[in-house]
Structures are given as structure tokens and as C-alpha cells.
Amino acid sequence: MANIHLAIMSKIGTQEFETAVVKKALHRYVSKPSYLYNIKAGAKRIGLDGKPVGVVTSSEENFSKARLKNLLNCDAENASKHR
């Protein structure tokens, strides 16, 4: 769901957090290597209410693998620059 931040905002209320803060937190979460590694085709997607809302597609898995590879390559490059 591309607009999951809107669903979260409707659950918690807009007085608690600014939209930008929720979007930034979500971005950090879905950019973690552990999250990207665990995106597997056929796995259940779970909604905010804890119920299944679909499954991960092979396209989504491939996208996550590419993001993970890019992230790890960037980390390796940065590490080698600071040696």
C-alpha cells in the first residue's frame, strides 16, 4: 500500500504525529536490510489490523532484493573509504 502512512494517521490521529514524521519512520523501517531480506514472493502481507491483506509478488521480491543489494554495496563502499 503506497499510502500506508494515511492509514496509520487515521488510526493514531493527526494530533499525535505529523505526517512527515510517520512517513520518515516508515521509510526507515522498510529500508532496513532485515526487512528487505524478508520480502519473499508468496508471503502474506498483514494489515494494520493484523489480518492478511494480500501476498508479496515476485516483482516486489525482486525490487526488494535489488534495493538490498544496492544498500549493501553502498555500505561496503563507505566502509572502504573510511579505512
Secondary structure, 3 states (H helix, E strand, C coil): CCCHHHHHHHHHCCCCCCHHHHHHHHHHHHCCHHHHHCCCCCCEEECCCCCEEEECCHHHHHHHHHHHHHHHHHHHHHHHHCC
